[in-house]
Amino acid sequence: MILHLLDRLESAGIEEMIVVSGYQHAKLLKLIEKRATIVFNPFYRVSGILGSFWAAREWLSGSPFLFTTADHFFHSSVLADCLKVKGELSVVVQTKKRYTREDAKVVIRSGSVARMGKEIPIAEAEGEFGGMALFGSRGSALFFQELESSFEKGGLNGYMMEILMSVSHRYALPVRYSTCRENSRIEIDSVHDLVAARRLAQLF
């Protein structure tokens, strides 16, 4: 999955890549050390994804960057469309026929993302966060500023979406978005998902 992700990024012309590691760090280092900068998150056992952002802040804060989780398989068009969006903050929104309570649901208002989170009622969902976000320089600086503030309040295991929405509301920065269809991306959380991803790959 990591190699697939690096292939996609390189094909899109992204030359500098940072991978935040935790579990099986040594294996990951051996596999991709010549293709990316690997940053070890020593708190991976006790923190969520925000801890990974914090580990990479030296490289990212105040600089434009693309973020993606490593647990999804996607068509190259998903990344291409994400990179076209203008603005300081933007995310990929995946549209689906059905949503679940565990989905990171999205509500759109006036051309930007108004709300994101698992707590949003299924009936209000207009999409799901697609595991990818694009930051401009100012958006990046404010994101890490808000992240530090969250940590000071004990928010070690919060969600990236919460920090994004907090930055958007506090600094009046709209969260723009690109969309992808249901069969262009799959999040892989189980063997069943992996089998489905392999089947999907044959269609790309």
KEVORO-64822 format. One line per 8 residues: their letters; for each residue x, y, z of C-alpha. Coordinates in Angstrom, 1 decimal. Layout:
REM KEVORO-64822
A) X:Y:Z; ...
REM end
This chain:
REM KEVORO-64822
MILHLLDR) 0.0:0.0:0.0; 2.9:2.4:0.8; 4.5:1.6:-2.5; 1.3:2.2:-4.3; 1.0:5.6:-2.6; 4.5:6.6:-3.5; 4.0:5.6:-7.1; 0.9:7.7:-7.3
LESAGIEE) 2.6:10.7:-5.8; 5.7:10.4:-8.0; 3.5:10.1:-11.1; 1.8:13.3:-10.2; 5.1:15.1:-10.1; 5.6:15.3:-6.4; 9.3:15.1:-5.7; 9.7:15.4:-2.0
MIVVSGYQ) 7.8:13.0:0.2; 7.7:12.5:4.0; 6.3:9.4:5.5; 5.6:9.3:9.2; 6.2:5.9:10.7; 5.4:4.0:13.9; 4.5:0.4:13.8; 7.2:-1.7:12.0
HAKLLKLI) 9.4:1.3:11.5; 12.5:-0.7:10.7; 10.7:-2.6:7.9; 9.3:0.6:6.5; 12.8:2.2:6.6; 14.3:-0.7:4.7; 11.5:-0.7:2.1; 11.4:3.0:1.1
EKRATIVF) 14.3:4.9:2.7; 15.6:5.8:-0.8; 12.2:7.2:-2.0; 11.1:9.3:1.0; 12.1:11.0:4.2; 10.9:8.8:7.0; 10.0:10.5:10.3; 9.4:8.2:13.3
NPFYRVSG) 6.5:9.1:15.6; 7.5:7.8:19.1; 4.0:8.3:20.4; 2.2:6.1:17.8; 1.0:3.7:20.4; -0.8:6.3:22.4; -1.8:9.0:19.9; -3.9:9.2:16.8
ILGSFWAA) -3.1:10.8:13.5; -2.5:14.2:15.1; 0.6:12.8:16.7; 1.9:12.0:13.3; 1.3:15.6:12.1; 3.2:16.8:15.2; 6.2:14.6:14.5; 6.5:16.1:11.0
REWLSGSP) 5.8:19.7:11.9; 9.5:20.7:11.4; 9.1:19.8:7.7; 5.5:21.0:7.1; 4.5:24.0:9.3; 4.3:27.1:7.2; 4.9:25.3:4.0; 2.4:24.2:1.3
FLFTTADH) 1.9:20.4:1.4; -0.3:17.6:0.4; -1.5:15.2:3.1; -2.8:11.7:2.6; -3.4:8.8:4.8; -1.6:5.5:3.8; -4.6:3.2:4.2; -6.5:3.8:1.0
FFHSSVLA) -6.2:2.8:-2.6; -7.3:5.4:-5.2; -7.4:6.2:-8.9; -4.8:8.7:-10.1; -7.6:11.2:-11.0; -8.4:11.6:-7.3; -5.0:13.0:-6.6; -4.9:15.0:-9.9
DCLKVKGE) -8.3:16.7:-9.0; -7.1:17.4:-5.5; -4.0:19.2:-6.7; -6.1:21.5:-8.9; -8.0:23.1:-6.1; -7.0:26.7:-5.2; -7.0:28.0:-1.7; -5.3:27.6:1.7
LSVVVQTK) -7.3:24.6:2.8; -8.9:21.9:0.7; -10.0:18.3:1.0; -11.1:15.4:-1.1; -14.8:14.5:-0.6; -16.0:11.1:-1.7; -19.6:10.7:-2.7; -21.4:7.4:-1.9
KRYTREDA) -24.8:5.9:-2.1; -24.9:5.1:1.6; -23.1:6.4:4.6; -22.5:4.8:8.0; -22.3:6.1:11.5; -18.5:5.6:11.5; -17.9:7.5:8.2; -16.2:10.9:8.5
KVVIRSGS) -19.1:12.7:6.9; -19.1:16.0:5.2; -21.7:18.8:4.8; -21.2:21.3:2.0; -22.5:24.9:2.1; -21.9:27.8:-0.4; -19.2:26.0:-2.3; -17.1:25.0:0.7
VARMGKEI) -17.0:22.4:3.5; -19.2:23.6:6.4; -18.8:20.6:8.7; -16.9:17.4:8.9; -17.1:14.6:11.4; -18.4:11.2:12.5; -21.1:12.8:14.6; -22.9:14.3:11.7
PIAEAEGE) -26.3:12.6:11.2; -26.3:10.2:8.2; -29.3:12.0:6.7; -27.2:15.2:6.4; -24.2:13.7:4.8; -23.2:14.9:1.4; -20.0:13.0:1.2; -17.2:11.5:3.2
FGGMALFG) -13.7:12.8:3.9; -11.5:11.1:1.3; -8.3:10.9:3.4; -6.5:13.6:1.4; -6.0:17.4:2.0; -4.1:20.2:0.4; -2.6:23.1:2.4; -1.3:26.5:1.3
SRGSALFF) 1.5:28.2:3.3; -0.9:30.2:5.5; -3.3:27.3:6.0; -0.4:25.1:7.0; 0.9:27.6:9.6; -2.5:28.1:11.1; -3.2:24.3:11.1; -0.1:23.7:13.2
QELESSFE) -0.8:26.7:15.4; -4.3:25.3:16.1; -2.9:21.8:16.6; -0.5:23.0:19.3; -3.4:24.8:21.0; -5.4:21.6:20.9; -2.5:19.6:22.4; -2.2:22.2:25.2
KGGLNGYM) -5.8:21.3:26.1; -5.1:17.6:26.1; -6.4:16.8:22.6; -3.8:14.2:21.7; -6.3:11.8:20.2; -8.5:14.2:18.3; -9.2:14.1:14.5; -7.5:16.1:11.8
MEILMSVS) -11.0:17.1:10.6; -11.6:18.9:13.9; -8.4:20.9:13.6; -9.3:21.8:9.9; -12.8:23.0:10.9; -11.4:25.0:13.9; -8.9:26.8:11.6; -11.6:27.5:9.1
HRYALPVR) -14.0:29.0:11.6; -11.5:30.9:13.7; -9.7:32.5:10.7; -12.5:32.6:8.2; -10.6:30.4:5.8; -13.0:28.4:3.6; -12.2:24.7:3.2; -12.5:24.0:-0.5
YSTCRENS) -12.9:20.5:-2.0; -12.7:18.2:-4.9; -14.9:15.2:-5.3; -14.4:11.6:-6.2; -16.9:8.9:-7.0; -17.6:5.9:-5.0; -15.6:3.4:-7.1; -12.5:5.6:-7.5
RIEIDSVH) -11.2:5.1:-3.9; -11.5:2.6:-1.1; -10.3:2.8:2.5; -8.6:-0.4:3.5; -9.4:-1.4:7.1; -9.9:-5.2:6.7; -9.0:-8.2:4.5; -12.4:-7.7:2.9
DLVAARRL) -11.5:-4.2:1.9; -8.1:-5.4:0.5; -9.8:-7.9:-1.7; -12.2:-5.2:-2.9; -9.3:-2.9:-3.6; -7.5:-5.6:-5.7; -10.7:-6.1:-7.6; -11.0:-2.3:-8.1
AQLF) -7.4:-2.1:-9.3; -8.3:-4.3:-12.3; -10.8:-1.7:-13.5; -8.3:1.3:-13.4
REM end
